[in-house]
Amino acid sequence: MYFQLSALIGGITSVASQTCPASLRMRDRHVEEMYLLNNPEVSGGRKVLDLGCGCGASAIAAKLTGASHVVANDIDPIAAVATKMNCKLNNLDPLPCVTDNMIGSKPDDWDLILLGDMFYDEDLADRLHKWLQTCITTHGTQVLIGDPGRAQFESHDIRKLLHKLAHFELPDSVKEENYGLTNSTVWCYNYKPDL
Ligand SMILES: C[S@@+](CC[C@H](N)C(=O)[O-])C[C@H]1O[C@@H](n2cnc3c(N)ncnc32)[C@H](O)[C@@H]1O
């Protein structure tokens, strides 16, 4: 199995591309996408939300690995443009892109929510954490988080509720572009509400 995921606009402003065979090969910081591409059963047949989608790489990886329905969400409208361009580059029909702030809204019945590098701000992390708990308790949603070891993430309460799925050392070229961040991890949220 061999997937090509081309990101025209990585993180909205920079240009990035990556080629991901089923065996792991790291060319970018998008470790969550790498994880999905190498574990297609995680998103296959599922209803998936990529929240804070940026260039749409996670949403595209979910679609490429057989998700039944994928929505890309980002409050930055440029992210929606980038996601649609990247869909085209990857020979996909444009994915639905929502620019509303979904955090705090009544959650839809997502099977899987993907979050890539969304814990860079304490207030955002708090609001996100609370909303994710609602999604999980209401619909049993599975949550995957990709994070490059940000201080705000490492010190947040959510960190204690996460189970490590995969860890990637970033290649030197990527380290240079990522402000000293040297590795990235994919986490699964294990939140268990009190019964
Ligand atoms: C660090 S970027 C990560 C982008 C992408 N997930 C990735 O891994 O490359 C964070 C993204 O979150 C978006 N964002 C911030 N607050 C948001 C919110 N409340 N709802 C949706 N997206 C949000 C920003 O616009 C930005 O595109």
The ligand as a Gaussian input file, in Angstrom:
#p B3LYP/6-31G(d) Opt

LIG

0 1
 C       -0.686000      25.149000      14.896000
 S       -1.950000      25.140000      13.680000
 C       -2.119000      23.405000      13.378000
 C       -2.696000      23.110000      12.035000
 C       -2.784000      21.639000      11.668000
 N       -3.676000      20.910000      12.524000
 C       -1.402000      21.016000      11.672000
 O       -1.158000      20.092000      12.438000
 O       -0.582000      21.475000      10.869000
 C       -3.397000      25.491000      14.645000
 C       -4.640000      25.731000      13.807000
 O       -5.755000      25.826000      14.678000
 C       -6.640000      26.801000      14.169000
 N       -7.553000      27.209000      15.260000
 C       -7.301000      27.996000      16.321000
 N       -8.389000      28.095000      17.099000
 C       -9.347000      27.328000      16.527000
 C      -10.698000      27.005000      16.849000
 N      -11.300000      27.510000      17.945000
 N      -11.393000      26.201000      16.045000
 C      -10.806000      25.698000      14.910000
 N       -9.534000      25.957000      14.549000
 C       -8.822000      26.759000      15.339000
 C       -5.712000      27.886000      13.652000
 O       -6.376000      28.724000      12.730000
 C       -4.609000      27.036000      13.023000
 O       -4.875000      26.767000      11.656000

